Amino acid sequence: MVYEDQSLTYAQLNTQANRLAHHLIERGVGPDDRVAICVERGFAMVVGLLAILKAGGAYVPLDPAYPVERLGV
């Protein structure tokens, strides 16, 4: 995968997503759990989305351009 001036192999993507998925599972994410993700477009977003799905959850995308009050942070 290539995004702007960065590249990531599918093996690297899978390794990073698996690492994050295991972390999410340890934190209690399971089937049908909703997980909010608020990141700019890029590899972090792809890794995060894939990890959430691998953990069995469903992702809820939040736009980082929204004001903090709207995000509920």
C-alpha positions in Angstrom: 0.0 0.0 0.0 1.2 3.5 -0.7 -0.2 6.7 0.8 1.4 10.0 0.0 5.1 9.4 0.6 4.7 6.3 2.8 4.4 2.7 2.0 3.3 -0.4 3.9 3.3 -4.0 2.8 0.2 -6.1 3.4 2.2 -8.2 5.8 3.1 -5.1 7.8 -0.5 -4.0 7.7 -1.6 -7.4 8.9 1.0 -7.5 11.7 0.0 -4.0 13.0 -3.7 -4.7 12.8 -3.3 -8.0 14.6 -1.3 -6.3 17.4 -4.0 -3.7 17.8 -6.8 -6.2 17.5 -5.3 -8.3 20.4 -5.0 -5.1 22.5 -8.7 -4.3 21.8 -9.7 -7.8 22.7 -7.8 -7.5 26.0 -9.6 -4.2 26.6 -12.9 -6.1 26.3 -13.9 -5.5 22.6 -15.9 -8.4 21.3 -18.6 -9.3 18.7 -21.0 -6.5 18.0 -19.2 -3.9 20.3 -19.0 -0.5 18.8 -15.6 1.2 18.7 -15.2 4.9 17.9 -12.2 5.8 15.7 -11.2 9.4 15.2 -8.0 9.7 13.0 -7.0 11.4 9.9 -6.9 9.5 6.6 -3.8 7.4 6.3 -2.3 4.1 7.5 -3.4 4.6 11.1 -7.0 4.7 10.0 -6.6 1.5 7.8 -4.8 -0.3 10.6 -7.5 0.8 13.1 -10.4 -0.2 11.0 -9.0 -3.6 10.2 -8.1 -4.2 13.9 -11.6 -3.3 15.1 -13.1 -5.7 12.5 -10.6 -8.4 13.5 -11.5 -8.0 17.1 -15.2 -8.6 16.2 -16.3 -5.0 16.7 -18.0 -2.5 14.5 -16.3 0.8 13.9 -18.0 4.2 14.4 -16.0 6.8 12.4 -15.7 10.2 13.9 -14.4 13.1 11.9 -11.3 14.7 13.6 -12.4 18.1 12.1 -15.4 18.2 14.4 -15.2 20.4 17.5 -14.3 18.6 20.7 -17.7 19.3 22.1 -19.3 17.5 19.3 -17.0 14.5 19.6 -17.8 14.1 23.3 -14.2 13.8 24.3 
